[in-house]
């Protein structure tokens, strides 16, 4: 489960980087820039939430006795 979360997190961050590159280097109109900024913000939020979920699952697994990592 840990690796699935990490893969989704990395994919989301790479998508955010792609949108960030479009924002800085792309020839975007002014009406599209807020949408791209929102996509970058959403990717950062999703990545942060996945990181929190990953830490919660890890701490919960460490509390259960008899579970081998």
N, C-alpha and C positions, 0 to 999 in steps of 0.2 A: 504494500500500500504506500510505503514511504517513497518508493521510486516512481510510482504513478503520479503522486502529488508533485514530486520534483520535476518530472517531465512536463506536466501541464504548466507548472510555474515557469519553467525555462521557455516553453513555447509562447506563453503569454508575454513574457518579458521581451522575447525576440520580436513579437508582433508590435509591441510598444516602441521598440527601437526603430523598427521599420517606419512606423507612423511619425516618429520623431525626425527621422531623416527626411521624410516627405515634407514635414513642416519646415525644416530649416533649408533644405536644398531644392525642394520642389517648386514648381511654378504654380502655386495655388491661388485661387481667387480669395478675396476677403470673406466671402460668404462660407467658404469651406474650412477656413482656418479654425473656427471654434469647434467644428465637428471633429477635426483631427486632434485638436487639443483635448477634447473630451475622450477620444479613444485612447490617447496616451495616459490620461488620468485614470481611466477605467482599467487599463492593463496594470498600472501600478497598484491600484486598490485590490484587484483580483489576486495579484501576486502576493500582496501583503496578507490577505485573508487566507490564502493557501499556506503561507508560512506559519500563521497562527494555528491553523488546523493541524499542520504537521507537528508543531511543538506540543500541542495538546495530546495528540495520539501517542507521541513518544513518551510524554510524562505519564500518561495513563498506562502504557505498556510497562513502564518501569515500576509502577506501584503494584502491579499484579504479581504475587509471588508464584514462582515456578515457571514463569515464561522465559524461555531462552531467546536471546536476541540473535 
